[in-house]
Amino acid sequence: MKKLLLVLPFAAALTACGGVESDVEELASDYCNAIKRIDWRNAEPLAKPFVIQNRQGMHEQNKQKYVQVFMNQNCNVTNIEGEETAFSVYFGGSKLDSVEIEWDKRKEQFFVVSDAFKADLQLY
């Protein structure tokens, strides 16, 4: 009986950790796909305002090229690094395609606080 009581809290802790990582993965994927579709309305609640403003500015500078280079953006999450309140999430096996996600204590949720895509390099 004692062994069972020791295993239950450990299993609950593992489940909780998986839950946070799962939430972070979903947030990163949703954000990436919104950026890929140039869907600012769905991207806005996922990221800090300055991140969206920067991304919209890049789009405004050259709309046609932005659409062209982001059309094939890989938004499959391949790696998550970090713990508890700050994560780096990578897409498509590239260290150049990533988002930084942090916990906002005041709003009690995760937000994208920065993004970087290798497609950005093709815009300039």
N, C-alpha and C positions, 0 to 999 in steps of 0.2 A: 504494500500500500504506500509506503514512504517513497519508493522509487517512482510510482505513478504520480505522486504529488510533486516530485522534483521535475519530472518530464513535462508536465502541463505548462508551468510558467515558461520553460525554455521553448516549447513549441509555440506558445503565444507570442513570445518575443520574436521568433523567426518569422511568424506570419505578419507581425506588425512591420518588420523591416522590409519584407517583400511588398507590403502594401504601399509604403512610401516610394520604393523604387518603381513600382508599377505605375503610381500616380505621376512620377517624374517622367517616366518613359512616355506615357500617354500625353502629357502636356507638351513635351518636346516634339513628338510626332504630329500632334494637332497644330502646333505653331508652324512647324516646317511646311506642312501641307497647305496651311492658310497662306503663307508667304509664297509658296510655289504657285498658288492659284490667284495671287494678288487680291486676296480676300481680307482687306484691312479690318472689316467689321468683326470677323471671327478671330482675327489675330489680336485685336486690342485688349480683350479681357485676359489674355494669356501672358502679356508682357508689360513691362513698365512703359509708360508713355514715351520716354526718350528713345527707346529701342524702336518702337513703331514709327516715330517721327523720322528717325534716321533711315529706316527701311523705305518709307514713303518718299523721302528726299532722293534716295538712289533711283527709285522708280521714275520719279518726275524728271530726272536729268536725261533719261533716255528710255522712254517707255517701250519702244519696239525691241530694243536690244535686251532690256530687262526680261521681257516676256520670252524672248528667244533663248536666253541662257538659263533661265530658271525652269523652262518647260520640262527638262529632263532631270531636275534635281531629285536625288535619291533621298527620301525621307525615312528610310528604314533605320531604326535605331540599332546600332551594332555594338555600342559600348557605353557604359555609364560609370563614371568615376565620382567619388565623393561620399559623403555620409551626412545623415541627419538633416542639415539645413542648407547645404550648398553642394551642387552637382554640376559636372561637365558631362554633356551628352553628345555622343558622336554619331554621325549618320554615314551609311554606305561604306564603312571601313576607312574613311579618310579623316585624318586629324584636322584637315582644313574645313570640314563641314561640321559645325558644332554650335551648341547653345550652352550658355551658363544659366543655371536655374538656382534661385535662392528663395528661402522662406521669408515671407513678410510677416513679422510678429503682429503688427497693427491690424492687418487685413486677414491674418491667419490662413494664408494660402501661399502656394508656390507661384513664382512669376519668372519669366525669362528676363534676365537682366543684361544679356548681351548675346549677339549672334555673329557668326562668321561662316561664310560659304565660299568655296573656291570659285564659284560662278561670279562672285563680287569682283574678282580680279579681271574678269573679261569685260566688265562694264567701263573700264577706263582705258 
